[in-house]
Amino acid sequence: MSRPAGARLLSLDALRGLAVFLMMEQHMGVWLYHRAPGTALPTHLVAFNALGGAAAPLFITLAGVGTSLSLRRPGRGDLLLLRRGLVLLGFGYLLNLLTPSWFTLRSWFVLHMMGVAIMTAPLWRRMSSRALLATAALVIAATAPLQHWLGTPRMLSNDRMALKPPFEALAGGHLRVAFAEGQFPIFPWLSMFLVGMVVGRIVGDTQGDPEARARALRRLAVGAVLLGVGLALLGALGKSVPALAFARAEPWRRLFGLPLGFFPATAAIVVLLQSVVLWLIVIATWIESRAPWEARSWIVALGRISLTLLLVHVVVFRELTRPVGLWQALDAEAALAVIGLWTILCAVIARAWQKHGYRYGAEWLLRRVAG
């Protein structure tokens, strides 16, 4: 099924809606649930938390997709990319200021990552798709020696990523966090933006054969799965195969390991998460080619205000729950009920807001300031 050039891809809005839902439910589950000392998390909360791991990879990849698509429109040049990236970076630092319990001004979260990626897009847009994929691979591969050189520990705490005491005097300061030791540092997460730019070129080719576009997306997704599984398999075999024991030692474990968390993320985790995102894009665009998404569907409406919801839910549930006594104060069922009610409220507001063009939201402000 072909579509007019410049037509909005509602499948991508739906994926943004999915990303912000996954991010909100993951955060809210942790921030609302009271876990008694020595007890394990309930299975359903563990499952919810695991699903939330796809949120930031989705956001970063879709930022790359959106950047590629925007460049197909007349008058979209390097200056626009620079302005949009700067505004998004500004939103990141605003979030730092609004959530002192979590961040400091030297923290580096997903908004900072997307802002820098878009600011540097004038460089990436001039590369071929093969060069972009090769650069993405180099970014991932360079992460291991960089973190090894910095002495990055196996697990990064929130305090260390925010450079709170006793870590405020670490050499490199904010640059260290931004490039290698933040929640979503440039190395390795820039790779997802670059892959997203390639995806944007594929789905934005309105003159090409739709089936050829679908095949190209599937090949990219299959390649990511094979690479991610291969890296993880090398790490697993390192336990029992002497010739592969190097995969368990420094700095190679940073390529092949599969630790439970991804602060910091290994190459295997990044590539496997990338494969999940690519398959979600394959599925969403396939659905759009068969039965177009409705602009008023709740998941699409959530996607249109995903940046606003990202900012608001962090402030509400990370900061404002503390003075009212809801911070980590609920049992599992009550926490899930609040997550469900909050999601319904957000969907209702998004649907109603749509009639007014989402005026005064973060997305509206981004367009007003950056163009």
GIWO-V977510 format. One line per field, one symbol per residue. ss: DSSP state (a for helix, b for strand, c for the rest). phi: phi as a letter, one per 20 degrees, with the letter a starting at -180 (. if undefined). burial: 1 if it has 9 or more other C-alpha atoms within 8 Angstrom, else 0. A space follows every 10 residues. Layout:
ss->???
phi->???
burial->???
This chain:
ss->ccccccccca aaaaaaaaaa aaaaaaaaaa aabccccccc ccaaaaaaaa accaaaaaaa aaaaaaaaaa cccccccaaa aaaaaaaaaa aaaaaaaacc ccccccccca aaaaaaaaac aaaaccccaa aaaaaaaaaa aaaaaaaaaa cccccccaaa accccccccc ccaaaaaaaa accccaaaaa aaaaaaaaaa aaacccccca aaaaaaaaaa aaaaaaaaaa aaaaaaaccc caaaaaaacc ccaaaacccc ccccccaaaa aaaaaaaaaa aaaaaaaaaa cccccccaaa aaaacaaaaa aaaaaaaaaa aaaccccccb caaaaaaaaa aaaaaaaaaa aaaacccccc caaaaaaaaa c
phi->.ebffnffef ffffffffff ffffffffff edfedfgnde fggfffffff fffeffgfgf ffffffffff feefnedfff ffffffffff fffffgfecf fddcfefcdf fffffffffe ggfffeefff fffffgffff ffffffffff mfffcdegff felegedfdf gnlfffffeb cefcfgddfg gfffffffff fffeefeefg ffffffffff ffgfffffff fffffffffd dgfdfgfedf efffedfcff ecceeeffff ffffffffff fgfffffffd bgfefeffff ffffcffgfg ffffffeedf fffendflcd ffffffffff ffffgfffff fffgfdmlgm effffgffee o
burial->0000000001 1111111111 1111111110 1111100000 0000110110 1111111111 1111111110 1100010001 1111111111 1110111010 0111011111 1111111111 1101000000 0110111011 1111111100 0100010011 1111001100 0010011111 1111111111 1111111111 1101010001 0011011101 1101101110 1111111110 0001111101 1111111100 0011111111 1111111111 1101111100 0010001111 1111110111 1011111111 1100011111 1100110010 0010011101 1011000100 1111110001 0
